[in-house]
Amino acid sequence: MTIDAVGLTKQYRDILAVDDLTLHTTRGEIYALLGLNGSGKTTTIRMLLGLIRPTRGQVSLFEEPVEKAVSDVIARLGLQPHAHHRAQTLSLGNKQRLALAKALLHQPDLLLLDEPANGLDPAGVAEIRSLLHDLAHHNGVTILLSSHILTEVARLATRFGVLDHGRLVWEDATTELVAQARPRLRVTVHAPGHATAALRAAGHTVSAEDGELTLTEDRAIHHPDEIATQLVTAGCPPTRLAVEQDDLETCFLRLVSHT
């Protein structure tokens, strides 16, 4: 494991910023810490980096000798035009690039990044995403990053954890978060029990809640007209039939609200 944090807790007087957090990462993994403002993301990363001391718990990171590669890092992050400029004269986006360049100077096996896309324009976000992907997949670098931009997390991270009030309340593969945003067919009928039985008899997987039917199989989503025809034939025509899909932000908020 590249990161091994067990029972990590940080108490500031009467504020419990991080509460008994345990997480582990493996080599070459991109792990994203998600959470609303104040959830404990930055405090967690600062403890993992050793910038602040945890109240309780333990953190271990592997350590290996490294060597400098300044010019390579500057070129890789597109900072050549600013190589001789003072840091305080840089734009926010280039300051983000500079911070990442400093982190890469010693060719680390582990990167911990707090909101690495903050302040970047869309092209810069895509550039950083590509760089981090290459570092993980081609160089075997383990990356733990915090973010609130879920669309970027879904494109980059292999696994994610959700923080809420300092606790790790959800952890899973990113594919599971994306799966929760899959489209579904919602059907409203006057006789949901009869309609459910008719659709199940026709081979469909149906869930019913509050008088509304939900079908998630591709056949139903791509051919809702067939569902409508089957319901009409069964004597329970739909009063509403629509394909819906949540965005990732809705799925994330649902995860937080359910914990």
Secondary structure, 3 states (H helix, E strand, C coil): CCEEEEEEEEEECCEEEEEEEEEEECCCCEEEEEECCCCCHHHHHHHHHCCCCCCEEEEEECCCCCCCCHHHHHHHCCCHHHCCCCHHHCCHHHHHHHHHHHHHCCCCCEEEEECCCCCCCHHHHHHHHHHHHHHHHHHCCEEEEEECCHHHHHHHCCEEEEEECCEEEEEEEHHHHHHHCCCEEEEECCCHHHHHHHHHHCCCCCEEECCEEEECCHHHHHCHHHHHHHHHHCCCCCCEEEEECCCHHHHHHHHHHCC
